[in-house]
C-alpha cells in the first residue's frame, strides 16, 4: 500500500501508468486523428475581416490552419453571455485562451487518447485505422470529405463543415463515425484540459474532502491483508503453480461476491475472495478521471456494443460496481417479483424468505431515505413532479443511516460513508476469518469427474503483485507474476454480468444460454441549464455527450458546466442482447441494440424530464439527441410586451412554443445508431431458470449441467431487468444463494446427506 501521511484524512493521489506504445497507427494516421480531435474540440480565435487574430487588444497574423475563426462581433457576443450566466465569469483574456486551446498540443490529452484507443476492441481500432488511413490520402479524403487534400491539410472551418456533413449524413455508418469521434474527442478533452477545469470550476476531489472523510470514518475502512506469493522456485517461470486450499472460493468482490463472503465466513466456513482489480482505501478516493478509468472500471469504462449504439460501464476494482455507483438502494418492485414467480416459475421471489433477504441486506448497509440530502438535480425532480401532479419520492441510499453527500462516487467514495462492499461486507467477512487475493485474474474453473458427473473443485489463474511503490501503475517487469491454483469444495462465480458468462465459457461449459438474455437498462439523457450554480460534480460523464451544433457550441456549453444538470431516463428493457468473448483478446463483447419498443419508452421519459425542467425554472433544455435543438425559455415580458400583450397571453404563446418543440422531439425520436445511449446496469447473462433449457443456474444458484460445486451469484442470474437499480436485488439473491451453500457445506461437514 502507498505510504500514509501524518493526517489520516489527507487525500493521496494515485499515479497512473505510462501510456502504452502508440504503434498501432503510423505517423500519418496519428496526424489525421489529431486533426479530427482538433475539429471536434477546435482551437477558436476571433479575427477582424482582414484575417488578423484578435486577443484582447493584441493582434497577430493567422498561421495555424487547425484553428477555426469567428468574427470579433461573435466573440464579443459569446463573451458577454458568459459574463451574464456564470457566477464566476472569466476575464476576456482567459476566455480567449480557453477558446484557442488546441487539444492535440496538451500532453495529457495525447496520452489519454492513446490509452483510450489501446482499449478499443481490435476490430474497432482496425476500423478507425482504416478511416484515418483514407483521410490521409487525396483519393480517400475526396471520397469521405469532398476535398482533394488530406484531411489534416484542410483549414479549420472546412474541417468543421466536413464534420457537420457527417453528422447529417443519410448513411448510418458515416453518422456513427461522427458520433464515435465526437464522443472520444469531447471525453478526452474534458478530462484533460487544464483550462476547462480552471474556468468551469470542476474538481475531481471535493474541497471539503478531509471533513467528509473524518465525519464518515468507521472501523470498516481499515486496511486489508491480502495473500502474497513469491516468484516460485524458478523466477523466470511464472507458471510454476502456488496452491491454496479453502472451502469456498468466490470469484469477484462486488455486490454479489461481498455478500456471499460475509454470509459464508460468518457461518464458519473457510472463504477466499479473489479479484482481478486492486484495493484502494478511502484516502485514495476519489481519483482523477483518467486514473479512475484505469483503476476502477472494466476496460477503462469503454465497452461499446458491436453496433456502437450503447456504451456500457462496469466496475472492476476491489468492491466491484458498488465502489463506483451512486448508492441508490431500491428493493425489487412487487410487480417484478410477481413476474418472476408466476411467469418464470421461480416461486421463491414471492416468498417471505426472499423478503427477509432483501431486508437483511438493507439493514446491514443502513439503507434509509431519512438522511438523504438532495442536490440541485434531486430537488428539481421532486419539485417538478409535485408541480405537475406526478408521484415522486426520495430514493433510499446505503449510507449507514447517516448523511452521505460526496458527489464524486463515480470516481470512488472518498468519505467511506457509502456502505459499498469494500467498507462493509468484505471487512465483515475478514473479521469472521475470510481471506482475500487482489490482482488475481481467474483463467478457468477446475473440474473433476465423479460418478455423479462433473464437479467443480477450484479455480486457476494469474496473480500480479503490486509494484515496488505499493501501487499498480509500475511496469510488469518490477512485479511478481505467479500462476495460482485454488482448491475448494465450492466455487462461486460473481464477476459481474459481462465477465461471469465468459469465465463459464472459457472453462468448457457449453450451455447455449450462457451469455444470452442480456438486459442493460439502456439510458438516454436530457440536460438543462439554470442561471444559478447547481454544483453538478457527479454529472461530468453526462457532459461528454451533450449535443452541440459545432465545436464552438460545445466549448461554450462546457464552460457553463456549473449551470448544467443532466438527467437520465432508465427503461426496464423488454428486449435483450448477448455478451461473448472477443476472439482476439478474450475481453467482453456485447451484441445489443435498443429496440423500437424500448426506445419509445425512453422517449416518453425524456418528454417528462423536459416538462419537469421547464416547471422548475430551467433556462435552456437540451435532450441528448441528434437533430433536436435546445428549447430556450423566452425572457418574460420581452418583445411581446411592446405590443400590449398580457402576461397570460404571453404564457399561452410560450406554452404553445414549448408544445411545438415537444412535438418535434417526438418526431425526431431517439435513433439507436446515433443517439448517445449508455448503461450501468447489466443483468441476466447467466439467468436463473426453473429448468436447464431456460437459463444457466437453478433456483439455488447452482449451474445447470454441473453435478456439484459451481454457483453464480451476481446480477447475471437475475431472470430479467429489474426496472430499478439492481444492487439490492443482486445482494438479496446472493444472500439466498450463499445461505443455501452454507447449509449444504454444514451438512457435508456434519456427515449428513449432501445437497446441491
ROLO-756227 format. One record per residue (C-alpha): x, y, z. Coordinates in steps of 0.2 Angstrom, whole numbers, padded with zeros to 4 digits, always signed. Each point is the difference from the previous one (the first is absolute). Example, Ala and Ser with C-alpha at 12.3 -4.5 7.8 and 13.67 -1.06 7.14 Angstrom:
+0062-0022+0039 +0006+0017-0003 
END
This chain:
+0000+0000+0000 +0006+0018-0003 +0008+0009+0014 -0013+0009+0012 +0002+0019+0005 +0000+0006+0018 -0018+0006-0003 -0011-0016-0001 -0013+0010-0010 +0012+0007-0013 -0003-0005-0018 +0013-0010-0009 +0001+0001-0019 +0001-0016-0009 +0013+0000-0014 -0005-0006-0017 +0011-0011-0011 +0009+0006-0015 -0010+0000-0016 +0003-0016-0011 +0010+0001-0016 -0010+0009-0014 +0006-0012-0013 -0017-0006-0006 -0001+0016-0011 +0014+0007-0011 +0005+0019+0000 -0012+0005-0014 -0015-0009+0009 +0004+0009+0016 +0001+0016-0009 -0017-0003-0007 -0007-0005+0017 +0007+0016+0009 -0008+0010-0014 -0016-0008+0003 +0001+0003+0019 +0004+0018-0003 -0016+0001-0011 -0011-0008+0013 +0007+0012+0014 +0008+0014-0011 +0012+0014+0004 -0010+0015-0004 +0006+0018-0002 -0009+0016-0004 +0006+0010-0016 -0003+0016-0008 -0006+0000-0018 +0018+0002-0005 +0004-0018+0007 +0010+0006+0015 -0002-0008+0017 -0008+0010+0014 +0005-0004+0018 -0006+0014+0011 +0010+0015-0008 +0013-0011-0007 +0001-0004-0019 +0010-0014-0008 +0000-0007-0017 -0009-0017-0003 +0011-0014-0003 -0008-0016+0007 -0011-0009-0012 -0007-0010+0014 -0009+0015+0007 -0018+0004-0003 -0004+0019-0001 -0014+0010+0006 -0003+0019-0003 +0004+0012+0014 -0019+0004+0002 -0004-0019+0003 +0014-0001+0012 -0006+0015+0010 -0018-0007+0000 +0005-0016+0007 +0012+0008+0013 -0014+0011+0006 -0012-0014+0002 +0013-0009+0011 +0001+0016+0010 -0019-0001+0003 -0003-0019+0003 +0016-0005+0010 +0001+0003+0019 +0019+0002-0003 +0003+0006-0018 +0017+0000-0008 +0009+0015-0005 +0001+0004-0018 +0018-0006-0001 -0004-0017+0009 -0016-0002-0012 +0011+0003-0015 +0013-0013+0006 -0013-0013+0004 -0008+0002-0017 +0017-0001-0009 +0006-0015+0010 +0006-0014-0012 -0004-0018+0007 +0014-0009-0010 +0013+0012+0008 -0004-0005+0018 +0011-0015+0005 -0013-0008+0011 -0013+0001-0014 +0012-0010-0011 +0004-0013+0013 -0019-0002+0005 -0004-0002-0019 +0013-0014-0001 -0007-0009+0015 -0017+0001-0007 +0004-0007-0017 +0011-0013+0007 -0016-0006+0010 -0011-0001-0015 -0004-0017-0007 +0012-0005-0014 -0014+0001-0013 -0005+0017+0006 +0018+0006-0001 +0002-0008-0017 -0015+0010-0006 +0006+0016+0007 +0017-0003-0008 -0007-0003-0017 -0010+0016+0001 +0016+0010+0005 +0010-0008-0013 -0013+0005-0014 -0001+0018+0007 +0019+0001-0001 -0001-0003-0019 -0006+0012-0014 -0012-0013-0007 -0006-0006+0017 -0003+0017+0006 -0010+0005-0016 -0011-0015+0003 -0004+0004+0018 +0001+0019+0000 -0002+0006-0018 +0018+0009+0001 +0015-0006-0009 +0012+0004+0014 +0004-0012+0014 -0011+0005+0015 +0014+0007+0010 +0003+0013-0013 -0017+0007+0000 -0003+0016+0009 -0009+0000+0016 -0017+0006-0006 +0000-0012-0014 +0003-0014+0012 -0014+0006+0010 -0011-0001-0016 +0005-0017-0003 -0004-0006+0017 -0017+0009-0001 -0004-0009-0016 +0005-0017+0008 -0012+0003+0014 -0014+0004-0012 +0004-0014-0012 -0014-0012-0006 +0013-0014+0001 -0001-0008+0017 +0019-0006+0001 +0005+0018-0004 -0011+0007+0014 +0007-0013+0012 +0017+0005-0005 -0004+0018+0005 -0008-0006+0016 +0016-0010+0005 +0012+0013-0004 -0010+0013+0009 -0002-0011+0016 +0019-0004+0000 +0005+0018-0003 -0011+0009+0013 +0003-0013+0013 +0019+0001-0002 +0000+0019+0000 -0012+0002+0015 +0011-0012+0011 +0016+0008-0005 -0002+0018-0004 +0008+0011+0014 -0010+0015-0006 -0016-0008+0000 +0002-0005+0018 +0007+0017+0005 -0014+0010-0008 -0015-0012+0003 +0005-0003+0018 -0001-0019-0002 +0010-0010+0013 +0003-0019+0002 +0003+0001+0019 -0012+0010+0010 +0006+0015+0009 -0007-0006+0017 +0008-0018-0003 +0008-0001+0017 -0015+0006+0009 -0011-0013-0008 +0013-0014+0002 +0001+0004+0019 -0019+0001+0002 -0003-0017-0009 +0015-0010+0007 -0005-0017+0007 +0010-0016+0005 -0005-0007-0016 +0012+0011-0010 +0015-0009+0007 +0013-0007-0011 -0001-0018-0007 +0013-0013+0001 +0002-0009-0017 +0008-0016-0003 +0017+0002-0008 +0010-0013-0011 +0019-0001-0004 +0006-0002-0018 +0002-0019+0003 +0015-0011-0001 +0004+0006-0018 -0002+0019+0000 -0001-0001-0019 -0014-0012+0000 -0016+0009+0005 -0010-0016-0003 +0007-0009+0014 -0016-0002+0010 -0003+0005+0018 -0014-0010+0008 -0013+0007+0013 -0013-0011+0008 -0017+0007+0007 -0018-0005+0001 -0007+0013-0011 +0008+0011-0013 -0010+0015-0006 +0005+0008-0017 -0004+0018+0001 -0001+0012+0015 -0015+0011-0005 -0018+0000+0006 -0003-0018-0002 +0017-0007+0005 +0001+0012+0015 -0016-0006+0007 +0004-0019-0003 +0017+0003+0009 -0008+0007+0016 -0014-0013+0001 +0012-0015-0003 +0014+0006+0011 -0012+0004+0014 -0007-0017-0002 +0017-0007+0005 +0006-0005-0017 +0017+0004-0008 -0002+0013-0013 +0012+0007-0013 -0006+0015-0010 +0011+0003-0016 -0001+0016-0011 +0009+0005-0015 -0001+0019+0005 +0009+0008+0015 -0005+0007+0016 +0000+0019+0002 -0004+0007+0018 -0010+0015+0002 +0015+0011+0002 +0004-0003-0019 -0018+0004-0005 -0007+0008-0010 +0013-0001-0014 +0003+0011-0014 -0011-0004-0015 +0014-0008-0011 +0007-0010+0015 -0017-0006+0005 -0004-0007-0017 +0016-0010+0001 -0002-0006+0018 -0019-0001+0003 -0008-0005-0016 +0000-0015-0011 +0009+0003-0016 +0003+0019+0005 -0019+0002+0000 +0000-0003-0019 -0012-0014-0005 -0010+0004-0016 -0013-0011-0007 +0005-0008-0017 -0010+0013-0009 +0006+0014+0011 -0017+0004+0005 +0003-0001+0019 +0015+0003+0011 +0000-0011+0016 +0009+0004+0016 +0004-0013+0013 +0011+0000+0016 +0016-0010+0000 +0008+0003+0017 +0001-0007+0017 -0019+0002+0005 -0006-0001-0018 -0014+0011-0007 -0005+0005+0018 +0016+0010+0001 -0005+0012-0014 -0019+0001+0000 -0010+0014+0008 -0007-0010+0015 -0019-0001-0005 -0007-0015+0009 -0017-0006-0006 -0008-0016+0004 -0007-0011-0014 -0017+0007-0006 -0015-0011+0004 -0005-0001-0018 +0017-0007-0004 +0000-0013+0013 -0018-0005-0005 +0007-0002-0018 +0014-0010+0005 -0010-0011+0011 -0015-0003-0011 +0006+0002-0018 +0017-0007+0002 -0003-0014+0013 +0011+0007+0013 -0012+0000+0015 +0013+0004+0013 -0001+0019-0005 -0017+0001+0007 +0004-0008+0016 +0004+0008+0017 +0017-0008-0001 +0005+0011-0014 -0007+0015+0009 +0010-0004+0015 +0016+0000-0012 -0005+0017-0006 -0002+0007+0017 +0015-0008+0007 +0012+0008-0013 -0008+0017+0002 +0001-0001+0019 +0018-0005-0001 +0004+0015-0011 -0011+0012+0009 -0011+0004-0015 -0011+0014+0004 -0007+0016-0008 +0000+0009+0016 +0017+0009-0001 +0000+0002-0019 +0005+0018-0005 -0006+0005-0017 +0011+0008-0012 -0007+0013-0012 -0004-0014-0013 -0010-0010+0013 -0010+0016+0006 -0004+0003-0018 -0008-0017-0002 -0009+0000+0016 -0007+0018-0002 -0003-0002-0018 -0010-0016+0002 -0010+0009+0014 -0004+0015-0011 -0006-0012-0014 -0010-0011+0012 +0011-0015-0003 +0005-0013+0013 +0018+0002+0006 +0009-0005+0016 +0018+0000+0007 +0010-0015-0004 +0009-0009+0015 +0019-0001+0000 +0012-0013+0008 +0008+0013+0011 -0001-0008+0017 -0014+0011+0005 +0010+0015-0001 +0002+0015-0011 +0011-0004-0016 +0002+0014-0013 +0017-0002-0008 -0006+0003-0017 +0015-0010-0008 -0004-0018+0003 +0002-0004-0019 +0019+0003+0004 +0000-0009+0016 -0008+0004+0017 +0013+0010+0009 -0011+0002+0016 -0002-0018+0003 -0018+0004+0004 -0008-0010-0014 -0001-0018+0007 +0008-0008-0016 +0006-0018+0001 +0018+0006+0004 -0005+0009+0016 -0014-0011+0006 -0002-0018-0006 +0018-0004-0004 +0007+0007+0017 -0014-0010+0009 +0006-0016-0009 +0018+0004+0005 -0005+0002+0018 -0008-0017-0001 +0016-0008-0007 -0003+0003-0019 +0016+0002-0011 +0003+0010-0016 +0011+0001-0015 +0001+0016-0011 +0007+0001-0017 -0005-0018-0004 -0008-0004-0017 -0009-0017+0000 +0004-0009-0017 -0011-0015+0003 -0011-0010+0012 +0008-0017+0004 -0011-0015-0001 +0002-0018+0005 -0010-0015-0006 -0011-0010+0012 -0012-0014-0002 -0014+0013+0002 +0007+0011-0013 +0012+0015-0002 +0004+0009+0017 +0008+0017+0002 +0016-0002+0011 +0008+0017-0001 +0007+0014-0012 +0017+0004-0008 +0006+0017-0005 +0013+0013-0001 +0006+0011+0015 +0009+0016-0003 +0007+0009+0015 +0001+0018+0004 +0015+0010-0006 +0015+0005+0010 -0010+0016+0006 -0014-0010+0006 -0011+0005-0014 -0005-0008-0017 +0006+0013-0012 +0018-0006-0002 +0006-0011-0014 -0003-0019+0000 +0019-0003+0001 +0001+0006+0018 -0015-0010+0006 -0002-0018+0004 -0011-0011-0011 -0005-0017+0006 -0012-0014-0006 -0011-0004+0015 -0012-0015+0002 -0013+0001+0013 -0008-0016+0006 -0018+0001+0007 -0015-0010+0004 -0011+0014-0008 +0003+0013-0013 -0011+0015-0001 +0002+0011-0016 -0005+0018+0004 +0010+0010-0013 -0014+0010-0007 -0012-0002-0014 +0013+0004-0014 +0014-0011+0007 -0009-0015+0009 -0007-0008-0016 +0017+0001-0008 +0009-0009+0014 -0013-0014-0001 +0003-0001-0019 +0019+0000+0002 -0002-0014+0012 -0008-0012-0013 -0019+0002+0005 -0010-0001-0016 -0018+0005+0006 -0006+0011-0015 -0009+0012+0013 +0017+0006+0007 +0002+0018-0005 -0017+0002-0007 -0015+0009+0007 +0010+0015+0003 -0010+0016+0007 +0009+0017+0001 -0013+0013+0006 +0006+0010-0015 -0001+0019+0005 -0001+0016-0010 +0002+0017+0008 -0007+0017+0001 +0010+0016+0006 -0006+0016+0005 +0008+0017+0005 -0005+0011+0014 +0006+0017+0004 +0007-0005+0017 +0015-0011+0005 -0007-0018+0002 +0017-0007+0005 -0003-0016-0011 +0017-0009+0003 -0007-0017-0001 -0007+0004-0017 +0016+0002-0010 -0002-0016-0010 -0016+0006-0007 +0008+0016-0006 +0010-0010-0012 -0014-0004-0011 -0010+0016+0000 -0005+0004-0017 +0008+0015-0008 -0002+0008-0017 +0018+0003-0002 +0017-0001+0009 -0003+0018+0006 -0017-0004+0006 +0007-0014+0010 +0014+0010+0008 -0013+0013+0005 -0012-0013+0008 +0015-0008+0009 +0005+0017+0008 -0018+0001+0007 +0003-0017+0009 -0005+0007+0017 -0016+0005-0007 -0004-0017-0007 -0011-0014+0007 +0000-0016-0010 -0014-0013+0003 -0002-0018-0006 -0015-0009-0005 +0001-0019+0004 -0012-0012-0008 -0003-0018+0005 +0006-0007-0016 -0011-0014-0008 +0012-0005-0013 +0017-0008+0002 +0017-0003-0007 +0015-0011+0004 +0018+0001+0007 +0014-0010-0008 +0019+0000+0000 +0010+0009-0012 +0008-0013-0011 +0017+0009+0001 +0001+0007+0018 -0013-0010+0009 -0007+0016+0007 -0019+0002+0001 -0009+0005-0016 -0018+0005+0000 -0013-0003-0013 -0015+0012+0004 -0011+0013-0008 -0013+0009+0009 -0016-0006-0008 -0014+0012-0007 -0011-0006+0014 +0013+0005+0013 +0005+0016-0009 -0019+0006+0000 +0000-0002+0019 +0016+0010+0002 -0007+0014-0011 -0015+0002+0011 +0012+0001+0015 +0010+0014-0008 -0017+0010-0004 -0004-0002+0018 +0017+0006+0006 -0002+0015-0012 -0016+0005+0008 +0008-0002+0017 +0014+0012-0004 -0011+0013-0008 -0011-0001+0016 +0015+0004+0011 +0007+0014-0009 +0013-0007-0012 +0006+0013-0013 +0005-0012-0013 -0005-0018-0003 +0010-0012-0011 -0004-0018-0003 +0016-0010-0003 -0007-0004-0018 +0006+0004-0017 -0010+0013-0010 -0009+0006+0015 +0004+0019+0003 -0001+0006+0018 -0016+0008+0007 +0005+0017+0006 -0012+0008+0012 -0006+0017-0006 +0004+0015+0012 -0017+0005+0008 -0008+0016-0007 +0013+0001-0014 -0005+0005-0017 -0018-0004+0003 -0001+0013+0013 +0002+0014-0013 -0016-0006-0009 -0011+0002+0016 -0001-0019+0002 -0005-0006+0018 +0010-0012+0010 -0013-0013-0002 +0000+0002-0019 +0019-0001+0001 +0000-0016+0010 -0012-0007-0012 +0011+0004-0015 +0015-0007+0010 -0010-0016+0004 -0004-0002-0018 +0018+0002-0005 +0005-0013+0013 -0013-0013-0006 +0006+0003-0018 +0018-0004+0005 -0007-0016+0009 -0008-0005-0016 +0016+0002-0009 +0009-0010+0013 -0012-0014-0002 +0001+0001-0019 +0019-0001+0000 +0000-0014+0013 +0016-0008+0007 +0008-0011-0013 +0010-0015+0006 +0015+0003-0011 +0003+0018+0003 -0007+0005+0017 +0013-0001+0014 -0007-0015+0009 +0008-0006+0016 -0002-0013+0014 +0006-0004+0017 -0012-0014+0005 +0004-0017-0009 -0010-0015+0005 -0006-0017-0006 +0015-0008-0010 +0000-0015+0012 -0019+0001+0004 -0008-0011+0013 -0013-0012-0007 -0012-0014+0006 +0008-0012-0013 +0017-0002-0009 -0008+0005-0017 -0005+0017+0006 +0016+0007+0009 +0017-0003+0008 -0003-0003+0018 -0014-0008+0010 -0011+0008+0013 +0015-0002+0013 +0013+0007-0011 +0008-0016-0005 +0006-0001-0018 -0011-0012-0011 +0010-0014-0007 +0013-0001+0014 -0004-0013+0013 +0008+0008+0015 +0009+0015+0006 -0002+0015-0012 -0011+0015+0003 -0003+0017-0007 -0005+0014+0011 +0000+0017-0008 -0012+0011-0011 +0003-0012-0014 -0013-0013+0008 -0014+0013+0001 -0014-0008-0011 -0004+0017-0009 +0003+0019+0002 -0005+0006+0017 -0006+0017-0006 +0009+0008+0015 +0018+0001+0006 +0004-0019+0001 +0013+0001+0015 -0012-0005+0014 -0008-0014-0010 +0017-0007-0005 +0005+0000+0018 -0016-0008+0006 +0002-0014-0013 +0018-0002+0005 -0005-0001+0019 -0013-0014-0005 +0013-0009-0010 +0013+0001+0013 -0011-0006+0014 -0004-0015-0010 +0018-0004-0003 +0004+0002+0018 -0014-0012+0005 +0007-0012-0013 +0018+0001+0006 -0006-0002+0018 -0009-0016-0005 +0016-0006-0008 +0010+0005+0015 -0012-0009+0012 +0000-0016-0010 -0018+0003-0005 -0007-0002-0018 +0008+0012-0012 -0012+0011-0010 +0003+0010-0015 
END
